[in-house]
Each structure stands twice: as structure tokens, then as C-alpha cells.
Amino acid sequence: MIRLAIVLVALVATAGCGSSTKPKLSADAYYTEASDAFAKRNYDVAANHYKELLDQYPFDPRSEEAELHIATAHYKSHHYAEAIAAFNDFQRMHPMSPHLAEVYYMLGKSYQDQMTTTDRDQGASENAHGWFRVVIERYPTSPFAAKAQHRIVQCRFSLADHELHIAKYYLQRGNLKAGENRVKGLLENYPDTPATTRGLDALAEAYAKAGDHEHESIARAAVAERPNPDEVESKFAAESAKGKKSDKKNKSAHPDDPPGESAAAVPGASAVPGGSAGLPTTIVDGPASAKLLADLTARYGPGQGVSTAATSPSLVDPVKSKANLMGDRAAGGGAGAPSSMSPLGGY
């Protein structure tokens, strides 16, 4: 009886294990199910099917595509931490991929969607700014560079508004030295933003209260030579709305896509003074602004309070090979210029 009971228990256990084991599908079946779910915006289901494809068939020729779709599915589901981890894994595993411009752009979007109000920590804004800058500088001929141009302006506006918030805090409390340093930072790092114009105006008011009419006149002259900040923001908002409307008419564009504007589409756009070519700006500094910055630099020294947005993220891709360099020259673009392959993530 004891031996019979043991046999029965073993049979039941075996049957239970067999019923819980999911049958292995073909690579084509996994891929088809995943692609269908992705097209229907069932992103969690799509990610699971793509993962099954990778688990069961790690050497399938569509594995790179599956990895990028998994990362994009996380982003579409608003699982930003998972998306960032997946995109970073992709760039580490595929450092020579023609889709790196898209990956860096999506890293920027994953951070930008987590941006908060300008009175709070701007870590997400700075990370987004850094990744969009990578796209613009390294892949200037990519279609993602045009999209990054528009989004980087949004990041710069947010970062500058944060600095303005702090500058006003100090100036309103009579801490002129700290306020001057913050306005100097705006002139150094964000001369292309409406926030800098507002910071100069607040500084002029602080000088007036302190009876420093010499510096007040310089600050007011700097404000006068710049466009009205409200008008600049209104024009930028109008361009954004126009771009979104255009994208909705384009059936190939996803509703979440940004307007595909280049820097030239932004009112008054040009290269950031002293910055990298290709970075957008909306305001060009004049002699009064330069004079004020020179005075502040002479008193406080250069580079105090430089934002991390002035730098790009550290990339993990290796030193370019000779073949990759030849490809860059042929494309006329930056490092690792992408091929003509269409975006895998639908952006």
C-alpha cells in the first residue's frame, strides 16, 4: 500500500508539472503574436511575447528588433524606469546598431515625460536635455535630430525657469550676491531662454532698490535688447501646436510623437552663443548682456553654478572602428551615423 501511494503521488506530480508547462511556439509565432499586440497597443502583452522570443530563440535574427520593441513597449506603458533600463541595455549590447539615434532619443523622452514643475528638482529635465543633445551632436542627419531640436528647447525653458525661480527667491529677500550669481548662471548656460530676460529684469529691480543705478542701467539695457519673453513663449507654443496638428494628419505618425521641427522652425532660432553647433536658441544676446556678464564674471569668477545640462551623458559605445568612420564620412554626419533603416519603435 505504501509503495502504491508513492507511485500515485509521483504520477499526480508529473501530471501537474506537465499541465503547467506552456508549449513552446515557433519563433515566427512568437514574433507574430508580439507584433500584433504591439500594433494594437497591448504593450504589456507585446513585451511578454518578445521576451519569450528572446528566451526561446536568443539567436533569432529579429532579436535586436525585439529588444528595441520591449524597451519601447515599457515607454508606451509609462513604465519609465524599465524603459530607461531597457534602452541602456540595448546601447550596451548593440554599440554599433544603426538604431542608436532612436535609442538615445527615446532615452531623452523617457526622462522628459518625468519632468516636474520648475520649483522642484530638475534631474529629469537635465537627463532629457543631455540625451537630446547626444542625438543632435552625434546624429545631425538623422530624422531624430530634428525632433530632438524641438524637445531640447522645452528642456532648456524648464531648466532656465528653475534657475529663475531660485534667483528671484534670493533677490526678493535682499540677497543680491546670491541673486547675481544665479542670473550670471542664466546668462552663461541659458542665454537663449525667456527666463534669462525675466532674470535680468528682476536683477534690474534689485539694483534699483539697492541704489546701484550704474548696474541697473546695464541690466535694463540688456532687457531692452531682447525680445519680449511672453511673445517668444507664445510663438514657440504656436509652433508646437502646429507641429502636432501636422503629425496627426500624417497616418504614419503616432499621436504621441513630437512635432518634427528643426531649430529653424523655432522663432529666431540660431546656434547657442559659445555652445555646440546645432543646439537651438530663441534669443540672441546683445552688447549690454555681454557687458553685464563680463562684469559679473569679473566679480564672481567664471563657471559658478554651471548646470549639468551643459554636458552630454557618458556613452558606452566604443571607439569608432575604421569602417564606422568611413560610414560617417559617406553620410556626412556625426559619430555612428545611422543607416536608412526605418525606426523600429514607431517614432
C-alpha positions as CSV (number, residue, x, y, z in Angstrom):
1,M,0.0,0.0,0.0
2,I,2.8,2.4,0.9
3,R,4.5,1.6,-2.4
4,L,1.3,2.2,-4.3
5,A,0.7,5.5,-2.6
6,I,4.2,6.7,-3.6
7,V,3.6,5.8,-7.2
8,L,0.2,7.6,-7.3
9,V,1.8,10.7,-5.7
10,A,4.6,10.7,-8.3
11,L,2.0,10.3,-11.2
12,V,-0.1,13.2,-9.9
13,A,3.0,15.4,-9.5
14,T,4.2,14.5,-13.0
15,A,0.7,15.3,-14.5
16,G,0.6,18.6,-12.6
17,C,4.0,19.7,-14.0
18,G,3.1,18.7,-17.5
19,S,-0.2,20.7,-17.4
20,S,1.6,23.9,-16.2
21,T,4.3,23.8,-18.9
22,K,3.5,26.1,-21.7
23,P,4.1,24.6,-25.1
24,K,7.0,26.1,-27.0
25,L,5.9,28.0,-30.1
26,S,7.9,28.7,-33.2
27,A,10.0,31.9,-33.5
28,D,7.6,33.2,-36.2
29,A,4.6,32.5,-33.9
30,Y,6.1,34.4,-31.0
31,Y,7.1,37.3,-33.3
32,T,3.7,37.5,-34.9
33,E,1.8,37.5,-31.6
34,A,4.2,40.2,-30.3
35,S,3.9,42.3,-33.4
36,D,0.1,42.1,-33.4
37,A,-0.2,43.0,-29.8
38,F,2.2,46.0,-30.3
39,A,0.2,47.2,-33.3
40,K,-3.0,47.0,-31.2
41,R,-1.2,48.9,-28.4
42,N,-1.3,46.0,-26.0
43,Y,2.2,46.8,-24.9
44,D,2.5,44.6,-21.8
45,V,1.4,41.6,-23.8
46,A,3.7,42.6,-26.7
47,A,6.7,42.9,-24.3
48,N,6.0,39.4,-22.8
49,H,5.8,37.8,-26.3
50,Y,9.0,39.5,-27.4
51,K,10.7,38.3,-24.2
52,E,9.5,34.7,-24.9
53,L,11.0,35.0,-28.4
54,L,14.3,36.1,-26.9
55,D,14.2,33.4,-24.2
56,Q,13.4,30.6,-26.6
57,Y,15.3,31.8,-29.6
58,P,18.2,34.1,-28.4
59,F,19.9,33.9,-31.8
60,D,16.9,34.7,-33.9
61,P,17.8,37.5,-36.5
62,R,14.9,39.6,-35.1
63,S,16.3,39.6,-31.6
64,E,17.7,43.2,-31.9
65,E,14.3,44.4,-33.1
66,A,12.6,42.5,-30.2
67,E,14.8,44.2,-27.7
68,L,14.1,47.6,-29.0
69,H,10.3,46.9,-29.1
70,I,10.5,45.7,-25.5
71,A,12.0,49.0,-24.4
72,T,9.5,51.0,-26.4
73,A,6.6,49.0,-25.0
74,H,7.8,49.9,-21.5
75,Y,7.9,53.5,-22.5
76,K,4.4,53.3,-24.1
77,S,3.1,51.8,-20.9
78,H,4.6,54.7,-18.9
79,H,7.0,52.3,-17.1
80,Y,9.8,54.8,-17.4
81,A,12.3,53.1,-15.1
82,E,12.0,49.9,-17.0
83,A,12.2,51.7,-20.4
84,I,15.4,53.6,-19.4
85,A,17.0,50.3,-18.2
86,A,16.0,48.5,-21.4
87,F,17.2,51.3,-23.7
88,N,20.5,51.5,-21.8
89,D,20.9,47.7,-22.0
90,F,20.3,48.0,-25.8
91,Q,23.1,50.5,-26.3
92,R,25.5,48.4,-24.3
93,M,24.6,45.2,-26.2
94,H,24.5,46.8,-29.6
95,P,27.1,49.6,-29.6
96,M,27.2,49.7,-33.4
97,S,23.5,49.5,-34.1
98,P,22.0,51.8,-36.8
99,H,19.2,52.4,-34.3
100,L,21.2,54.2,-31.7
101,A,19.9,57.6,-32.7
102,E,16.4,56.3,-31.9
103,V,17.5,54.8,-28.6
104,Y,19.2,58.0,-27.4
105,Y,16.1,60.0,-28.5
106,M,13.8,57.6,-26.6
107,L,16.1,57.8,-23.5
108,G,15.5,61.6,-23.7
109,K,11.8,61.1,-24.0
110,S,11.7,58.7,-21.1
111,Y,13.3,61.3,-18.9
112,Q,11.3,64.3,-20.3
113,D,8.0,62.6,-19.5
114,Q,9.0,62.6,-15.9
115,M,9.8,66.4,-15.8
116,T,8.1,68.1,-12.9
117,T,7.3,71.8,-12.0
118,T,10.2,74.3,-12.2
119,D,10.2,74.8,-8.4
120,R,11.3,71.2,-7.8
121,D,14.4,69.1,-8.6
122,Q,15.2,69.2,-12.3
123,G,17.2,65.9,-12.6
124,A,14.8,64.5,-15.2
125,S,15.0,67.7,-17.3
126,E,18.8,67.7,-17.2
127,N,18.9,64.0,-18.2
128,A,16.5,64.6,-21.0
129,H,18.4,67.6,-22.2
130,G,21.6,65.6,-22.2
131,W,20.3,62.7,-24.3
132,F,18.6,65.0,-26.8
133,R,21.9,66.8,-27.1
134,V,23.6,63.5,-27.9
135,V,21.2,62.9,-30.8
136,I,21.7,66.4,-32.2
137,E,25.5,66.4,-31.9
138,R,26.2,62.8,-32.9
139,Y,23.5,62.1,-35.5
140,P,22.8,65.5,-37.1
141,T,21.5,63.9,-40.3
142,S,19.1,61.6,-38.5
143,P,15.3,62.4,-38.5
144,F,15.5,62.1,-34.7
145,A,17.8,65.1,-34.6
146,A,15.0,67.3,-35.9
147,K,12.7,66.0,-33.2
148,A,15.3,66.4,-30.5
149,Q,15.9,70.0,-31.6
150,H,12.3,70.9,-30.6
151,R,12.3,68.9,-27.4
152,I,15.6,70.3,-26.2
153,V,14.1,73.8,-26.3
154,Q,11.4,72.6,-23.9
155,C,14.1,71.2,-21.6
156,R,16.1,74.4,-21.7
157,F,13.0,76.5,-20.9
158,S,12.2,74.3,-17.9
159,L,15.8,74.3,-16.6
160,A,16.1,78.1,-17.0
161,D,12.8,78.6,-15.3
162,H,14.1,76.7,-12.3
163,E,17.2,78.9,-12.1
164,L,14.9,82.0,-12.4
165,H,12.8,80.7,-9.5
166,I,15.9,80.5,-7.3
167,A,17.3,83.8,-8.5
168,K,14.0,85.6,-7.6
169,Y,13.9,83.9,-4.2
170,Y,17.3,85.4,-3.3
171,L,16.6,88.8,-4.9
172,Q,13.3,89.2,-3.2
173,R,14.9,88.6,0.1
174,G,17.7,91.1,-0.4
175,N,20.5,88.6,-1.0
176,L,21.9,90.4,-4.0
177,K,25.1,88.5,-4.2
178,A,23.3,85.1,-4.5
179,G,20.8,86.6,-6.9
180,E,23.5,88.0,-9.1
181,N,25.3,84.6,-9.2
182,R,22.1,82.9,-10.4
183,V,21.4,85.5,-13.1
184,K,25.0,85.0,-14.2
185,G,24.3,81.3,-14.5
186,L,21.3,82.1,-16.7
187,L,23.5,84.2,-18.9
188,E,26.2,81.6,-19.1
189,N,24.0,78.5,-19.6
190,Y,20.6,79.6,-20.9
191,P,21.1,82.9,-22.8
192,D,18.5,81.6,-25.3
193,T,15.6,81.5,-22.9
194,P,12.8,83.9,-21.9
195,A,13.7,83.1,-18.3
196,T,17.0,84.9,-18.7
197,T,15.2,88.0,-19.8
198,R,13.0,87.8,-16.8
199,G,16.0,87.2,-14.6
200,L,17.7,90.4,-15.9
201,D,14.5,92.4,-15.3
202,A,14.4,91.1,-11.7
203,L,18.1,91.9,-11.2
204,A,17.5,95.5,-12.5
205,E,14.7,95.9,-9.9
206,A,17.1,94.6,-7.2
207,Y,19.8,97.1,-8.3
208,A,17.2,99.9,-8.2
209,K,16.3,99.0,-4.6
210,A,19.9,98.9,-3.6
211,G,20.6,102.3,-5.2
212,D,23.1,100.8,-7.7
213,H,21.9,102.8,-10.7
214,E,25.0,102.1,-12.8
215,H,24.4,98.3,-12.8
216,E,20.6,98.9,-13.0
217,S,21.1,100.8,-16.3
218,I,23.2,98.0,-17.8
219,A,20.6,95.3,-16.7
220,R,17.7,97.3,-18.2
221,A,19.6,97.8,-21.4
222,A,20.2,94.0,-21.5
223,V,16.4,93.5,-21.1
224,A,15.6,96.1,-23.8
225,E,17.8,94.4,-26.4
226,R,16.0,91.1,-26.0
227,P,12.6,90.0,-27.4
228,N,9.5,90.1,-25.2
229,P,9.6,86.7,-23.3
230,D,5.8,86.3,-23.4
231,E,5.9,86.7,-27.2
232,V,8.7,84.2,-27.5
233,E,6.8,81.6,-25.5
234,S,3.6,82.2,-27.4
235,K,5.3,81.7,-30.7
236,F,7.0,78.6,-29.5
237,A,3.7,77.2,-28.2
238,A,2.1,78.0,-31.6
239,E,4.8,76.2,-33.5
240,S,4.4,73.2,-31.1
241,A,0.6,73.1,-31.8
242,K,1.2,73.4,-35.5
243,G,3.6,70.5,-35.5
244,K,1.3,68.3,-33.5
245,K,-1.6,69.0,-35.9
246,S,0.6,68.2,-38.8
247,D,1.7,64.9,-37.2
248,K,-2.0,63.9,-36.7
249,K,-2.6,64.3,-40.4
250,N,0.3,62.0,-41.1
251,K,-1.1,58.5,-40.7
252,S,2.4,57.0,-40.2
253,A,3.0,59.2,-37.1
254,H,1.9,58.0,-33.7
255,P,-0.2,60.5,-31.7
256,D,2.4,60.6,-29.0
257,D,5.1,61.7,-31.5
258,P,6.6,65.3,-31.1
259,P,6.4,67.8,-33.9
260,G,9.3,67.1,-36.3
261,E,10.6,70.7,-36.2
262,S,14.2,71.7,-36.8
263,A,15.8,74.6,-35.0
264,A,14.9,76.8,-37.9
265,A,11.2,76.3,-37.2
266,V,11.6,77.8,-33.8
267,P,11.2,81.6,-33.8
268,G,14.5,83.4,-34.1
269,A,16.5,80.1,-33.9
270,S,20.2,80.0,-34.3
271,A,23.3,78.4,-32.7
272,V,23.7,78.9,-28.9
273,P,26.4,81.5,-28.4
274,G,29.5,79.7,-27.2
275,G,27.7,76.4,-27.4
276,S,27.7,73.4,-29.8
277,A,26.5,73.8,-33.3
278,G,23.0,72.6,-33.9
279,L,21.6,73.4,-30.5
280,P,18.6,75.6,-30.8
281,T,18.1,79.0,-29.3
282,T,15.3,81.6,-29.4
283,I,17.2,84.8,-28.3
284,V,20.5,86.2,-29.3
285,D,22.4,88.1,-26.7
286,G,23.5,91.7,-27.4
287,P,26.3,94.0,-26.1
288,A,24.5,95.0,-22.9
289,S,24.0,91.4,-21.9
290,A,27.7,90.6,-22.7
291,K,28.8,93.7,-20.7
292,L,26.8,92.6,-17.7
293,L,28.0,89.0,-17.9
294,A,31.6,90.2,-18.1
295,D,31.1,92.4,-15.0
296,L,29.6,89.5,-13.1
297,T,32.3,87.2,-14.2
298,A,35.0,89.6,-13.1
299,R,33.4,89.8,-9.7
300,Y,32.4,86.2,-9.1
301,G,34.6,84.2,-11.4
302,P,33.6,82.1,-14.4
303,G,31.5,79.0,-14.4
304,Q,29.9,79.2,-10.9
305,G,26.7,77.2,-10.9
306,V,27.2,75.7,-14.3
307,S,24.3,73.4,-15.0
308,T,24.8,69.7,-15.8
309,A,22.8,70.5,-19.0
310,A,26.0,72.0,-20.4
311,T,27.4,68.5,-20.8
312,S,26.3,65.3,-22.5
313,P,25.8,61.9,-20.9
314,S,28.7,59.5,-20.9
315,L,28.1,57.0,-23.7
316,V,29.1,53.3,-23.5
317,D,29.6,52.8,-27.2
318,P,33.3,52.0,-28.1
319,V,35.8,54.0,-30.0
320,K,34.7,54.0,-33.6
321,S,36.1,51.5,-35.9
322,K,37.7,52.4,-39.2
323,A,34.6,51.0,-41.0
324,N,32.3,53.2,-38.9
325,L,34.4,56.3,-39.6
326,M,34.1,55.6,-43.3
327,G,30.4,55.3,-42.9
328,D,30.3,58.7,-41.1
329,R,32.2,60.4,-43.9
330,A,29.9,58.9,-46.5
331,A,26.8,60.0,-44.6
332,G,28.3,63.5,-43.9
333,G,27.0,63.2,-40.3
334,G,28.3,62.7,-36.8
335,A,29.5,59.7,-34.9
336,G,27.9,56.4,-35.9
337,A,25.5,58.0,-38.4
338,P,22.5,55.6,-38.8
339,S,21.6,53.8,-41.9
340,S,18.4,54.3,-43.9
341,M,16.7,51.6,-41.8
342,S,13.3,52.8,-40.6
343,P,12.7,53.3,-36.8
344,L,11.8,50.1,-35.0
345,G,10.0,51.8,-32.2
346,G,7.4,53.6,-34.3
347,Y,8.9,57.1,-33.7
